[in-house]
């Protein structure tokens, strides 16, 4: 099964094409820096990666998208593109948390690994994942916004993986943990391919037409509207929580 994977949750756009579960198999990877370039470069990078494998969009059997938390604009660009492709082609869409895509970098049997992404405002997005000896993944800490003073007590991860915020999270823990920062701590679409079909890894999206990424927190415009009106802005997709 040929999978095209995209992670646009950060300022770095990562695209990969390869076979599901093909550890050590051929995977074509492309990336670009700069959040404002995501919309313009996503399609060229995807076609270039597929071309390296002698394929094009008509050969893709499934799409996989990292669904955040992360950059509001980047996530929307990737989600809108993926939803259009799977609708036209009639192929499945898979998704996985960007924090899991980060955490899998440092996986080892039995270890708890934290995936971290800056949430700005002095806060972090943190998710915790236990990697089983059988290859399965268990989410032990659902992705959430955390502050330096809350949420991390009692956690004993073997590693913390992420951007610059990873160092702050590692320092806030009560136990020493291996720190994996940039560049290895950045999300890689190739790792997302490896999560497709893996127990506890990526999951298939039942209805791509109503699916939205997990932004982690409202966009600034939405937060401003909600502060001014004193109530939550309704879900434009009309989907139940």
Secondary structure, DSSP 4 states (H G I P E B T S, - for coil): -EEEEEE-SSSEEEEEEEETT-TTS-EEEEEEE-GGGHHHHHHHHHHHHHHHTT--GGG--EEEEE--SS-HHHHHHHHHHHHHHHHHHT-EEEEE-HHHHHHGGG--TT-EEEEEEEEETTEEEEEEEEEPTTS-EEEEEEEEEEETTSS-TT---SEEEESTHHHHHHHHSSS--EEE-TTTTS--HHHHHHHTTSTTS-EE-S-TTT-----SS--HHHHHHHHHHTSPPPPTT----
